[in-house]
Amino acid sequence: MSDILEIRVRDVLDKDISYITEKKTGKTRSLYLIQVRDQVSQYVEMTNLKMDDYLFISQRGDKLSVNYIYKLFQKAADALGRSDIGTHTLRKTFGYHYYKKTKDIGALMIMFQHSDESITKRYIGITDDQISNSLKNFSLIDI
């Protein structure tokens, strides 16, 4: 989340790909924006942001903090009666749905910078799904 909050309008407006440097690892990441170019343009226009402005700002125009975003997620989780929602949940949810749609664990490993397929599968909870699905039709009674 801290990396996302550092993004400025100039980093993403009218771009297909943008690059950010992760604070945690120091590695450069690619942001593929082609699917959201129109939405980014509309958002920037609607909020009257300038090229040097942070992409995500408060109502007062201040840069948002990770703590503030965390509190927003907690409010949303409370409103939904959930306790399993947080900023990191977005990353895992993306990974889970990306894998379910593409079955491309290799790409996810690269995106998440994991060294092993089993780490990525465990991270997105796919192993639990596979076990659960395999047990649905399993019965010792048939033996």
N, C-alpha and C positions, 0 to 999 in steps of 0.2 A: 504494500500500500504506500509506503514511503516513497518508492520509486515513481509510482503513478502520480502522486501529489506534486512531484517536481516538474511535471510536464508543462511546458508553456505552449501557448497557441501556435507560435512559430514552428514548434517541433512537429505539429500534426496537421495543420491546416493545408488543404490541397495536396496532401502527400499520400502515396500508396504505401510507403514503408517509412518508418521513422526508427531511430535508434536511441536507446537509453542505456546508461551505465548503472548497473545494480550497485546500490550502496553496500549490500551484504557481501557480495563476491568480487566487486570491481569489474565484472564481466559485462561486455556489451550485449544487449538484447535487441532483437528486431521486433518491431511492432507492425503487424500487417494491418493496414488501415483501409484497404481498398473497399471492403464490405461496408465500412461506416463513414466513408468520405462525406457523403451527403448529410448524414446526421451531424457530423462534426461541424460542417459549414453552417447548418441551420442553428445549431447550439451557439456557436460563436456569434452569429448575427443576432440571434434572439437575446443574448446576454450582453451585447455591445462590448465584447472583449477586444482588446488591442493585441497586436502581435507579441508584445513582451509580457502580457499578463499570464498568470498561471491559468491553466485550463479549468481547474476546479477551484472556485473561490467561495468565500462565505457571502452572505447577503451584504455585508459591509465592504466587500471587496478584498478581504484579507485571504492569505493563503490558508488552506485547511490543514489541520494537524491530523496525524494518525490517530491520536487519542479521540479527537472529535468524531472521526469516521467510525471508530470502534463503538463510541456511545450511540451513534445513529443506528448501527447494526443491532446493538442491544435493545434499543427502543423498538425496532422492527421485530426482533425476535420475541420480545415481551408481548407485543400486540398480536403476534401470531400464536402465542402460547408455546413457543419453542425455546429450547436452551442450547441448540446445536448450530446456531448461526453466528458466524463471525467473519472478519475480513479475509481470513485464510480459507474459509469455506468456498469462496468464489473460485479460487485456484483449483481446488479439488473437484468442485462441481464441473468446471470447464473440462478438466482432464477426464472425468468419468464419462461425460456426454460425448466428448471428442472420440474417446476410445470406442464407445458403444456404436457410434456412427461410422467410424473409419476402420476400426480394428488395427490402427497403425500405432502399435506400442513403441516402435522405434522413434517415430517423430515426437511422441510424448516424452520419451526418455531424454531426448535432446532439449525439448522445451523446458523440462523440469530439472535438467542437468543431473539426472540420476545415472549411476554407473551400471545398473543391472535392471533387467526387465522385471524381476520379482519385486524390486523396491518400488518401481512405478505402479505395478499392479496393486501392491499392498497399499500404497499411498492413496490411490483413487478408490480403493475398496472393491476392486473387481474380483479379487480372490474370494471374498466372502460371497459375492453374487454367484460366482461359478459353483462354489460348494453348495450354496442354498439351492440353486437350480438343479444340480445333479442329485440332490437328496429328495427333491419333490416326487420323483418317480421311483425312488428306491424303497424297497420293502423287504424285510427278512421273511415275511409271511410267504412270499412267492418261492422261496428256496426249498 
